[in-house]
């Protein structure tokens, strides 16, 4: 439970750090995008300031010809006037009057009434529309409108020299003196109001003249003859009041795309780092768990070794009184006056003592540590000695034994190899019935290794028991102790060899020892 809580805490910490990195990258991406937007707003102000300077330079007595103004606007849109702005960034320019109506434009047409209101900005998918980045309209004072800029489609001589309506004799088709001057296109001038303003039949009062002169002093010279109502109507219709710019957001998208790639790479690395950290922690937990298990296994192994030595010592000490019992039973059976029943009982005691002694000997042999002392041995000679030792058992059961294969020399401990081969051959003799067959085969498996097989035609070993047969005290024989093959496996593993139980065709079993090292 404690380990699970610690794992959850570590994994939660890794996840929290990863989420912090994700949030940080999202915030940085938003900041970069906002900075790109602010840069575009700054460019719009540069364009507006450039346009304001151009308008001030083109204005003559408060009037700008529309054709000249639109030519300048087209140059500005095409990027030939302001080097700070790329031609692909500025899409269109629109100049507005007081009623937010277009009086001059360049570039792609836009409708300021639909794009935005009098002040503000509107961000679209590919463009941004900004209204009045700087004020280009009339300056309002407490005394009225001053310093107004008018956009005139036609620039007349009277506008150029600053004169008002002409006082010369009218030509053919011209209005008589005192009539209003020709209408300025786009303006609305009341004729009756003008006649009242230019009536010379009687002078107005001095105070009223002074107020009217002071009110007209800030007007362009050619508009001072208008009354206030006509002048305000002209300002609303042709006076420059507002500015609308449409710019491309391609630079923002490019900067955003580059930054998004960078943030994606950082997030990818952070994700890989988080996953790697989790895997490293998982491996550390597993390694620590394995180390704990190894320590426990080592402690248990040490304990089992101590128990094994104690058991081996106990078995060794048990053999002495067992031999005494067997000897006394044998002496009683040799007594001449012993009853037949007593002699029968003493023989049973001797037989059981022999069985127990054999089991104790095998247990002591199994519990003895295997110390391998390798020497160069002729494998054929060892096989012949073992066969000669068990020759009586072979003849008793009339078993046909065949020794086949090559004459090989291997590196092994002679005593241990002889014991392992003795146990395998004895196991085969016990497995076969009368007139059975046993084969011992030795041959090379590679240039540096050999294998040794003991084959019999007995009942064989079931598949599910071919691994368990090497465990201590597991036997399929009625008279076996179950330690013979366990001892063989100990000897084989001590040499670094392998042993396996296989099926022999058409019946029987094959015990194969492989990876025997050939002598150089």
Secondary structure, DSSP 8 states (H G I E B T S, - for coil): -HHHHHHHHHHHHHHHHHHHHHHHHHHHHHHHHHHHHHHHHHHHHHHHHHHHHHHHHH-BTTEEEHHHHHHHHHHHHTTSS-TTS-TTTEEEEEEE-TTS-EEEEEES---HHHH--SSEEEE-SSEEEEE-SS--S-EEETTEEES--EEESS--HHHHHT--S--S---TTS--TTS-----TT----HHHHHHHT--SS---HHHHHHHHHHHTTS-GGGTTS-HHHHHHHHHHHB--EEEEEEE-HHHHHHHHHHHHHHHHHHHHHHHHHHHHHHHHHHHHHHHHHHHHHHHHHHHHHHHHHHHHHHHHHHHHHHHHHHHHHHHHHHHHH-TT--HHHHHHHHHHHHHHHHHHHHHHHHHHHHS------EEEEHHHHHHHHHHHTHHHHHHTT-EEEEEE---EEEE-HHHHHHHHHHHHHHHHHHS-TT-EEEEEEEESSSSEEEEEEEE-SS---GGGTTGGGSTT--SSSS--S-HHHHHHHHHHHHT-EEEEEE-SSSSEEEEEEEEEB--
